[in-house]
């Protein structure tokens, strides 16, 4: 269900504590999928990897590319997935994607503390294209990944509004896009020195 919503969305705002699938390198995606699905047959792992990488075309397609606003917690830069070489390549990949006109990437630093004084966890707000009369074809939806249990979809407008307010509060405490790209390069160099 999530993949259908993602492909129909015009805009996504996501807050995450690991690199979102739409911005992962092949190696990072393979390491993440392998770690999350240890009891899954190899063939299914390969299908999951292929699907995850195919989804990235939403950002680069010529007609109506997805607008992606990523608020990434600083811990994602230091949470080792694979090895130091893989992490350095992943952070450089993020830096490259952050130059796309339809992608905004901002790091929410440790020093920002808790937004609203709560631990809120990752979430995605999906907004959809307007219809021919300018009205919304679908209301915005909040998605919360529920692994290892079930995923959560929030559709009530007042609850979606709270997540929109939360994302704005996180953004207000986040580094600028320039500061974010500087930090990505700095941490990538730190990983380079480890291997």
C-alpha positions as a printed NumPy array, in Angstrom:
array([[  0.   ,   0.   ,   0.   ],
       [  2.795,   2.422,   0.892],
       [  4.498,   2.027,  -2.479],
       [  1.268,   2.934,  -4.289],
       [  0.875,   6.041,  -2.126],
       [  4.5  ,   7.011,  -2.649],
       [  4.267,   6.709,  -6.446],
       [  1.066,   8.837,  -6.487],
       [  2.416,  11.536,  -4.165],
       [  3.396,  14.991,  -5.346],
       [  5.32 ,  15.82 ,  -2.186],
       [  6.826,  13.896,   0.704],
       [  8.077,  15.288,   3.967],
       [  9.959,  12.723,   5.98 ],
       [ 11.747,  12.679,   9.282],
       [ 14.059,   9.741,   9.709],
       [ 16.837,   8.337,  11.866],
       [ 18.365,   6.325,   9.017],
       [ 18.893,   7.159,   5.347],
       [ 15.493,   7.01 ,   3.565],
       [ 15.121,   4.366,   0.855],
       [ 14.712,   6.99 ,  -1.875],
       [ 18.238,   8.271,  -1.14 ],
       [ 20.13 ,   5.026,  -0.501],
       [ 23.042,   3.725,  -2.547],
       [ 22.863,   0.131,  -3.81 ],
       [ 25.307,  -1.044,  -1.119],
       [ 23.576,   0.773,   1.735],
       [ 20.172,  -0.528,   0.612],
       [ 21.526,  -4.077,   0.365],
       [ 23.05 ,  -3.871,   3.864],
       [ 19.819,  -2.425,   5.335],
       [ 17.562,  -4.978,   3.669],
       [ 19.873,  -7.829,   4.657],
       [ 19.949,  -6.671,   8.295],
       [ 16.169,  -6.176,   8.504],
       [ 15.183,  -9.4  ,   6.745],
       [ 17.634, -12.009,   8.015],
       [ 15.222, -14.928,   7.538],
       [ 14.173, -13.99 ,   4.013],
       [ 15.321, -16.084,   1.   ],
       [ 18.084, -14.578,  -1.151],
       [ 15.786, -14.231,  -4.168],
       [ 13.288, -12.155,  -2.168],
       [ 16.115,  -9.967,  -0.822],
       [ 17.204,  -9.269,  -4.403],
       [ 13.626,  -8.356,  -5.37 ],
       [ 13.348,  -5.997,  -2.4  ],
       [ 16.646,  -4.352,  -3.344],
       [ 15.615,  -3.962,  -6.99 ],
       [ 12.286,  -2.41 ,  -5.965],
       [ 13.919,   0.001,  -3.514],
       [ 16.367,   1.241,  -6.121],
       [ 13.668,   1.478,  -8.798],
       [ 11.653,   3.772,  -6.494],
       [ 14.441,   6.359,  -6.701],
       [ 13.328,   7.203, -10.234],
       [ 10.441,   9.14 ,  -8.639],
       [ 12.994,  11.867,  -7.859],
       [ 14.599,  12.034, -11.282],
       [ 11.737,  11.363, -13.679],
       [ 11.271,  14.083, -16.28 ],
       [  7.522,  14.541, -15.808],
       [  6.381,  15.739, -12.374],
       [  9.263,  14.487, -10.227],
       [  8.449,  13.92 ,  -6.569],
       [  9.263,  16.845,  -4.279],
       [ 11.134,  15.406,  -1.304],
       [ 11.759,  17.287,   1.939],
       [ 14.018,  15.169,   4.177],
       [ 14.633,  15.977,   7.814],
       [ 17.34 ,  13.536,   8.849],
       [ 18.485,  13.099,  12.435],
       [ 22.247,  13.465,  12.814],
       [ 22.453,   9.948,  14.284],
       [ 21.818,   8.555,  10.772],
       [ 25.24 ,   9.818,   9.721],
       [ 26.979,   7.857,  12.479],
       [ 24.856,   4.699,  12.647],
       [ 27.176,   2.299,  10.861],
       [ 25.505,   0.325,   8.094],
       [ 28.007,  -1.959,   6.406],
       [ 31.454,  -0.468,   6.891],
       [ 33.202,   2.92 ,   6.84 ],
       [ 33.781,   2.824,   3.076],
       [ 30.089,   2.138,   2.43 ],
       [ 29.064,   4.983,   4.774],
       [ 31.431,   7.467,   3.105],
       [ 29.954,   6.591,  -0.301],
       [ 26.399,   6.88 ,   1.081],
       [ 27.027,  10.345,   2.529],
       [ 28.536,  11.548,  -0.761],
       [ 25.46 ,  10.145,  -2.512],
       [ 23.236,  12.177,  -0.153],
       [ 25.295,  15.277,  -0.891],
       [ 24.741,  14.734,  -4.63 ],
       [ 20.971,  14.228,  -4.263],
       [ 20.738,  17.346,  -2.088],
       [ 21.635,  19.411,  -5.185],
       [ 18.469,  18.361,  -7.048],
       [ 15.947,  21.229,  -7.275],
       [ 13.121,  18.998,  -5.987],
       [ 15.054,  17.663,  -2.967],
       [ 15.631,  19.454,   0.322],
       [ 17.865,  17.747,   2.872],
       [ 18.342,  19.168,   6.358],
       [ 20.094,  17.537,   9.318],
       [ 18.376,  17.702,  12.698],
       [ 21.433,  17.897,  14.994],
       [ 21.879,  16.227,  18.356],
       [ 22.184,  19.647,  19.973],
       [ 18.585,  20.489,  18.952],
       [ 17.369,  18.126,  21.684],
       [ 13.816,  16.785,  21.699],
       [ 11.26 ,  18.486,  19.466],
       [  8.309,  19.475,  21.637],
       [ 10.048,  17.586,  24.46 ],
       [  8.977,  14.19 ,  23.09 ],
       [ 10.487,  11.215,  21.314],
       [  8.385,  11.136,  18.161],
       [ 10.171,   8.66 ,  15.893],
       [ 10.289,   8.556,  12.083],
       [  7.313,   9.553,   9.926],
       [  6.417,  10.445,   6.345],
       [  3.768,  12.954,   5.239],
       [  2.502,  12.23 ,   1.728],
       [  0.648,  14.952,  -0.188],
       [ -0.993,  14.343,  -3.55 ],
       [ -1.453,  16.209,  -6.826],
       [ -4.385,  18.567,  -7.213],
       [ -7.161,  17.585,  -9.606],
       [ -7.962,  19.578, -12.763],
       [-10.002,  22.093, -10.724],
       [ -7.179,  22.693,  -8.243],
       [ -8.735,  20.64 ,  -5.45 ],
       [ -6.896,  17.778,  -3.808],
       [ -7.46 ,  14.335,  -5.325],
       [ -6.612,  12.703,  -2.002],
       [ -6.099,  14.113,   1.484],
       [ -2.569,  14.055,   2.902],
       [ -1.605,  10.928,   4.832],
       [  1.009,  10.269,   7.515],
       [  2.84 ,   6.966,   7.318],
       [  4.678,   5.447,  10.276],
       [  6.629,   2.305,   9.538],
       [  5.688,  -0.314,  12.073],
       [  8.334,  -2.98 ,  11.541],
       [  8.512,  -5.546,  12.992],
       [  4.767,  -5.177,  13.567],
       [  2.273,  -3.525,  11.205],
       [  2.573,  -0.11 ,   9.567],
       [  0.4  ,   2.802,  10.657],
       [ -1.479,   5.157,   8.314],
       [ -2.899,   8.353,   9.796],
       [ -5.61 ,  10.068,   7.771],
       [ -7.585,  12.269,  10.192],
       [ -6.927,  15.885,   9.092],
       [ -6.255,  17.196,  12.616],
       [ -3.711,  14.409,  13.254],
       [ -2.042,  14.999,   9.876],
       [ -1.879,  18.713,  10.772],
       [ -0.053,  17.844,  14.014],
       [  2.61 ,  15.996,  12.03 ],
       [  2.882,  18.936,   9.634],
       [  3.423,  21.207,  12.655],
       [  5.96 ,  18.741,  14.063],
       [  7.89 ,  18.685,  10.796],
       [  7.944,  22.51 ,  10.789],
       [  9.27 ,  22.511,  14.369],
       [ 12.012,  20.016,  13.44 ],
       [ 12.894,  22.075,  10.356],
       [ 13.182,  25.22 ,  12.502],
       [ 15.845,  23.482,  14.634],
       [ 17.646,  21.815,  11.711],
       [ 20.849,  22.893,  10.027],
       [ 20.497,  24.89 ,   6.821],
       [ 20.886,  23.026,   3.529],
       [ 24.417,  24.451,   3.161],
       [ 25.376,  23.461,   6.725],
       [ 23.896,  20.02 ,   6.079],
       [ 25.998,  19.486,   2.967],
       [ 29.116,  20.685,   4.818],
       [ 28.428,  18.177,   7.603],
       [ 27.849,  15.348,   5.104],
       [ 31.251,  16.03 ,   3.505],
       [ 32.972,  16.292,   6.896],
       [ 31.585,  12.988,   8.177],
       [ 32.364,  11.272,   4.841],
       [ 36.014,  12.351,   5.276],
       [ 35.999,  10.937,   8.81 ],
       [ 34.855,   7.595,   7.384],
       [ 37.558,   7.811,   4.701],
       [ 40.204,   7.985,   7.451],
       [ 38.825,   4.815,   9.057],
       [ 39.594,   2.565,   6.092]])
